[in-house]
Amino acid sequence: MPQLDLRPGARVRYSPAHSDEWREGKLVKNSVNREEWLVENRFGRFWLHVSRLRPPEDKPKSQPDDDAA
């Protein structure tokens, strides 16, 4: 399993609270308590708890493989 790289500029996958769909974004900065990260993508910027973040190579089991077609 790939390691989660928690540093500004790192790419991550995340699960938004309002959706079951996994999305990708870029880490901008961490919170003062280091429990949340500001993530930026095409939809804007969002504060997310580290428990919702995954490495970009980590494919969720609920999502079909993009290569299968």
Buried (B, 14 or more C-beta within 10 A) or exposed (E): EEEBEEEEEBBBBBBBEEEEEBBEBBBBEBEEEEEBBBBBBEEEEBEBEBEBBBBBEBBEEEEEEEEEE
